[in-house]
Each structure stands twice: as structure tokens, then as C-alpha cells.
């Protein structure tokens, strides 16, 4: 597969920025990356600080909204886009409960626009890879795993919108012959994750000795995937995956939320105790569960392992220690994100 001009949507977000850093560092990718991001609250230019200087001929940034079809078609034409890796999405379940319209618009209409732009530039187009989530499958009981053939049963506006976009991508492959692949991943964690998500929220609150909110009884189970492992899996699928196929990506690490919170508390106590001398576990505060909160997710990535030879490299303990260290060592990034200071950079560069 020879990609010359890869559009990465949502490349200033958590997973997208990690993927751009990962891919530009690989010897088996020599093309250009055109990062398309509208820079919402979770799209942070600081996530890619230094990349333009390090790769001046191979990295370009376009501030644009995937919901603007005309703009997408213009970017496709001007840059000769021959592949898309589509991360851009509204992705926080709590926000989708409060404002579902934004999720419908971005995740469904935005994906449709990208597919239409790719279809209009079908000659020489190599691949449309769509990033999705295990949440489209709904909730598991105490046993079993999600496979690629598990029926979709989304339980939140976020997961319903992602399910819709998955179906659109597959339909464009089947109907128009667009070369597509889809990946459904488990919960990611790692560097550059916005602090509304569980792990960075708990790390940062626990560091400062603030309350640690945990939904319900804390026994909800997720399969956790270190973000760099996810990036490696995506590139493996893009390089070698069968066109028209879906691949599940998991970390092989099921854990209850409360176990993760306690582990973070213990690691931070080990690094530096609170001034009060109290263990950070005392900060755990159980709060009212959110509506439609899925009880358990767990991914079976046998297809990815057997067909393409991929396995995660990080254990949860090694990954969570790396993640905690990164947040502790990047206090300036944390401060700027919490204060929304990077929006002043956006205003200077592009206006509001």
C-alpha cells in the first residue's frame, strides 16, 4: 500500500495526535499527513507541538470542519488526498446525554461528507479507515466478549451516532466499491487525553488531593488499551487488513473502574504522599450513576491477532505508570488545557 497524502481527521485530539506522532516516526510510511481538525474543546494544538518543525515537508495542518462538505472536497482536491484515517468525532458519553444533536451532526453528517469527498475522488484512492468504538455493541453480562459479528445495540446518543457512521462506511464500501476498513476499539488511555475522561481525571484530582468521583458502585468493567498499542493496531489494519472488513482492537485487560481508581491512588501515594498523610483512597466519592451506563465491555481481537499478527505490547500496570508519569511531567500542558489557554493560540492563528 503506497499512501502519498493521508488525511487524518481529528488529528489534534487524543488518539489522532498520538497516531500522527507514531506514523511520522515509522520507516514504512514516507508520505505526507494532512491533519484536518476544527479545534473544538478536545482538539488541542499543543498535542502536536514541534511536529511542523520536525517534519516541515511531511506534515500540514488544515483547520476545517468535517461537517462542511465544500471544504472537505476542496482539501481533497488541493492536497491530492489518496487515503483517510478518520478519528474526528464527538466522543464523551456524558456530553452526548446533555447535547445529543452535536453528536448526530458531527459523527454521522461529518462521516457522510468525508465518504462523499472520497467517492468524488475515487480514482487513485487507496483507503478510508474508520475509527470506531466497542460501545456500538451495547453492554455485556458477566461472561462473553464482543466479536466483529456481535449485533449492534448502542445505549447512548454517542454510541448510536458511532454505530450509524460505521454502517455508512460499510455501505459505501459495498455500494460504491470504496476501499474501506473499520476498527472498533476498547477504552484508550495514555498521553494527551483530555481530563474529562476517567484516567486523567482521577490522576489529576488525586495529585491535588481533590475528590475522586466514581459512578454508581464502581464495578463497571472496561477493557483498557494503551493508546500507542492502538496506533500500532490501526496502522497494521491499514497496511494489511482485508478491504471491506471490520477488526476489533482490545487491550486484553478487563478491569473494574474502582480497581483502576485504587491503583492510581496507590501509585501516586508511592511517588509522593499527601501533605495530610492520608491515603488517596480516602478521596474516592461514589456519585449517582449516569443514565444508560453500560455495565461491561470486553473485546475479542482474535481476528486481528490471527489474520494480521497483532498483539498489545503494554500491560495495564506498565501503561498506567507511563501515563501517570507523563501527566506529572507535563504540568504545563495540563495547566493550559484546564485553563483553555490554547484557544488564544487558535484565535491568533485563525480567529474565532
C-alpha positions in Angstrom: 0.0 0.0 0.0 1.5 3.3 -1.1 -0.1 6.3 0.5 1.2 9.7 -0.6 -1.3 12.1 1.0 -3.1 10.8 4.1 -5.8 12.9 5.6 -6.1 12.4 9.4 -9.3 13.8 10.7 -9.3 14.9 14.4 -5.5 14.8 14.4 -5.3 17.3 17.3 -7.3 15.1 19.6 -6.1 12.4 22.0 -5.8 9.4 19.7 -5.3 11.3 16.5 -2.3 13.2 17.8 -0.7 10.0 19.1 -1.3 8.4 15.7 0.3 11.3 13.8 3.4 11.1 16.1 3.5 7.3 15.7 3.2 7.3 11.9 5.7 10.0 11.2 8.2 8.1 13.2 7.8 4.9 11.1 10.1 3.9 8.3 7.3 2.2 6.4 5.4 5.5 5.9 7.0 8.1 3.7 4.0 10.1 2.6 2.5 13.3 3.9 -0.1 13.8 6.6 -2.8 16.4 6.2 -4.3 16.9 9.7 -7.9 18.2 9.5 -9.3 19.4 12.8 -11.9 22.0 13.6 -10.3 22.5 17.1 -13.2 22.0 19.4 -12.5 21.9 23.2 -10.8 18.5 22.8 -8.7 19.4 19.8 -5.5 20.8 21.2 -2.7 22.1 19.0 -0.3 21.5 22.0 -0.7 17.8 21.4 1.4 18.1 18.3 3.8 20.8 19.4 7.1 20.6 17.4 5.7 18.4 14.7 5.6 21.1 12.0 9.2 21.9 12.7 10.3 18.3 12.8 8.5 17.3 9.6 8.1 20.5 7.6 7.7 18.7 4.3 5.5 15.9 5.6 3.0 17.5 7.9 0.3 20.1 7.1 -2.5 21.4 9.3 -5.9 22.5 8.0 -8.4 24.0 10.4 -11.7 22.7 8.9 -14.9 21.2 10.0 -15.8 17.8 8.5 -19.4 18.9 8.5 -18.5 21.4 5.7 -18.7 19.3 2.6 -17.4 22.0 0.3 -14.3 22.5 2.5 -13.7 18.7 2.5 -13.9 18.5 -1.2 -11.5 21.5 -1.6 -9.0 19.9 0.8 -9.2 16.6 -1.1 -8.5 18.3 -4.4 -5.8 20.7 -3.3 -3.8 18.1 -1.4 -4.4 15.1 -3.7 -5.8 13.1 -0.8 -5.5 9.3 -1.5 -6.3 7.9 1.9 -8.3 8.9 5.1 -7.8 7.8 8.7 -11.0 9.1 10.3 -10.7 9.9 14.1 -12.8 13.1 14.2 -15.9 12.6 16.4 -17.7 13.9 19.4 -16.8 11.1 21.9 -17.7 11.8 25.5 -20.8 9.9 26.6 -21.8 12.4 29.3 -21.8 15.2 26.8 -23.9 13.2 24.4 -26.5 12.8 27.1 -26.7 16.6 27.6 -26.3 17.6 23.9 -27.1 14.7 21.5 -27.5 17.0 18.5 -23.8 17.8 18.3 -23.0 14.1 18.2 -25.5 13.3 15.4 -24.2 16.2 13.3 -20.5 15.5 13.7 -20.4 11.8 13.9 -23.0 11.0 11.2 -23.1 14.0 8.8 -19.4 14.6 9.1 -18.6 11.0 8.2 -21.0 11.1 5.3 -19.3 14.2 4.0 -15.9 12.5 4.1 -17.2 9.5 2.3 -18.8 11.7 -0.4 -15.5 13.5 -0.9 -13.6 10.2 -1.1 -16.2 8.9 -3.6 -15.8 12.0 -5.7 -12.0 11.5 -5.8 -12.2 7.7 -6.3 -9.5 7.5 -9.0 -6.3 6.5 -7.2 -8.0 6.5 -3.8 -6.3 3.8 -1.6 -8.2 3.5 1.7 -10.8 5.0 4.0 -10.1 3.7 7.5 -12.8 4.5 10.1 -12.1 4.5 13.8 -15.0 3.3 16.0 -15.7 2.0 19.5 -16.8 -1.1 21.3 -19.7 0.9 22.7 -21.7 0.3 19.5 -22.2 -3.3 20.7 -24.0 -2.3 23.9 -23.4 -3.9 27.2 -22.2 -7.4 28.1 -23.2 -9.6 31.0 -20.6 -11.1 33.3 -19.4 -13.5 30.6 -18.6 -13.3 26.9 -16.8 -11.0 24.6 -17.6 -8.6 21.7 -16.7 -10.0 18.3 -16.9 -8.5 14.9 -20.3 -10.3 14.4 -21.9 -9.1 17.6 -25.1 -7.3 16.8 -25.1 -3.6 17.3 -27.1 -2.4 20.4 -25.9 1.1 21.3 -27.2 2.6 24.6 -26.2 6.2 24.4 -26.5 9.0 21.8 -22.7 8.8 21.4 -22.7 5.1 20.6 -25.8 5.3 18.5 -24.1 8.1 16.4 -20.9 6.0 16.0 -23.0 2.9 15.1 -24.6 5.0 12.3 -21.3 6.1 11.0 -19.9 2.6 11.0 -22.9 1.5 8.9 -22.4 4.4 6.4 -18.7 3.4 5.9 -19.5 -0.2 5.3 -22.3 0.8 2.9 -20.0 2.9 0.9 -17.7 0.0 0.6 -20.4 -2.4 -0.5 -22.4 0.0 -2.7 -19.7 2.1 -4.4 -16.6 -0.1 -4.1 -14.8 2.4 -1.9 -11.8 0.7 -0.3 -12.7 0.8 3.4 -11.7 -0.8 6.7 -13.3 -0.3 10.1 -11.8 -0.8 13.6 -13.8 -0.9 16.9 -11.6 -0.4 19.9 -11.9 -0.7 23.6 -11.2 2.2 26.1 -8.0 4.0 25.4 -5.7 5.7 27.9 -2.3 7.4 27.6 -0.6 10.7 26.9 -2.6 13.8 25.8 -6.0 12.5 26.9 -8.5 15.3 27.7 -9.0 15.4 31.5 -12.8 14.8 31.4 -12.0 11.0 30.8 -11.7 8.7 33.8 -8.0 8.0 34.0 -6.6 11.6 33.5 -9.4 13.0 35.7 -8.5 10.6 38.5 -4.8 11.2 38.1 -5.1 15.0 38.2 -7.6 15.1 41.0 -5.7 12.6 43.1 -2.4 14.5 42.6 -4.1 17.6 44.0 -5.9 15.8 46.8 -9.3 16.5 45.4 -12.4 14.3 45.5 -12.3 11.3 43.1 -15.9 10.8 41.6 -16.8 7.3 40.7 -20.1 6.4 39.1 -22.5 4.0 40.8 -20.8 1.2 42.7 -17.6 1.5 40.6 -18.0 -2.1 39.3 -18.4 -1.3 35.7 -15.9 -3.2 33.6 -13.9 -1.9 30.7 -11.2 -3.5 28.5 -8.3 -1.0 28.5 -6.0 -0.3 25.6 -2.8 1.8 25.8 -3.0 4.4 23.1 0.3 3.6 21.4 -0.8 0.0 21.1 -4.0 1.3 19.4 -2.0 3.3 17.0 0.1 0.3 16.1 -3.1 -1.8 15.5 -4.6 0.9 13.3 -1.5 1.0 11.1 -1.4 -2.8 10.9 -5.0 -2.8 9.7 -4.4 0.0 7.2 -1.3 -1.8 5.8 -2.5 -5.4 5.8 -6.2 -5.6 6.6 -8.7 -7.0 4.1 -10.7 -4.3 2.5 -14.3 -4.1 3.5 -13.6 -5.8 6.8 -14.0 -4.8 10.5 -11.4 -5.5 13.1 -11.8 -5.3 16.8 -8.9 -3.9 18.8 -8.6 -4.7 22.5 -6.0 -4.5 25.2 -6.7 -7.9 26.8 -7.1 -6.1 30.1 -10.6 -6.1 31.7 -10.8 -4.1 34.9 -13.4 -2.6 37.1 -13.4 1.2 37.3 -12.9 1.1 41.1 -9.8 -1.1 40.7 -8.3 1.4 38.3 -9.0 4.3 40.7 -7.5 2.5 43.6 -4.4 1.6 41.6 -3.9 5.2 40.6 -4.2 6.3 44.2 -1.7 3.7 45.4 0.9 4.6 42.6 0.6 8.3 43.4 0.9 7.6 47.2 4.1 5.6 46.3 5.5 8.6 44.4 4.5 11.3 46.9 2.1 11.1 49.8 -0.5 13.8 50.5 0.5 16.5 53.0 -2.2 15.3 55.3 -0.7 11.8 55.4 -4.0 10.3 54.5 -4.1 7.6 51.7 -5.6 8.9 48.5 -8.2 6.1 48.5 -10.0 8.2 51.2 -10.7 10.7 48.4 -12.9 8.2 46.5 -16.5 9.5 46.3 -19.3 7.4 44.8 -21.7 9.5 42.8 -25.1 8.9 41.1 -24.7 6.6 38.1 -25.2 8.1 34.6 -28.3 7.1 32.5 -27.8 4.1 30.3 -24.4 3.3 31.8 -23.2 0.0 30.2 -22.1 -2.5 32.7 -19.3 -4.3 30.9 -17.3 -4.1 27.7 -14.8 -6.7 26.6 -13.2 -7.1 23.2 -12.3 -10.3 21.4 -9.5 -9.4 19.0 -8.8 -12.9 17.7 -9.4 -11.9 14.1 -6.8 -9.1 14.3 -4.3 -11.4 16.1 -4.8 -14.4 13.8 -5.1 -12.6 10.4 -2.5 -9.8 11.0 -0.4 -11.0 13.9 -1.1 -8.0 16.1 -0.9 -8.1 19.9 -0.8 -5.3 22.5 2.7 -4.6 23.9 1.8 -2.9 27.2 0.4 -4.5 30.3 -2.1 -2.2 32.2 0.4 -1.8 35.0 3.2 -0.7 32.7 0.9 1.5 30.7 -0.7 3.2 33.6 2.6 4.0 35.2 3.8 5.6 31.9 0.6 7.6 31.8 0.8 8.8 35.3 4.4 9.8 34.8 3.5 11.7 31.6 0.8 13.8 33.4 3.1 14.5 36.3 5.9 15.6 34.0 3.7 17.7 31.7 2.1 20.0 34.2 2.3 23.0 31.8 0.2 21.1 29.2 -2.3 20.2 32.0 -2.5 23.8 33.2 -3.0 25.1 29.7 -5.7 22.6 28.9 -7.5 23.2 32.2 -7.5 27.0 31.6 -8.3 26.7 27.8 -5.2 28.8 27.1 -4.6 27.1 23.8 -7.7 28.9 22.5 -5.7 32.1 22.5 -3.3 30.5 20.1 -6.2 29.4 17.9 -7.6 33.0 17.9 -4.3 34.5 16.9 -3.8 32.0 14.1 -7.3 31.7 12.7 -9.7 33.9 14.5 -12.8 32.6 16.3 
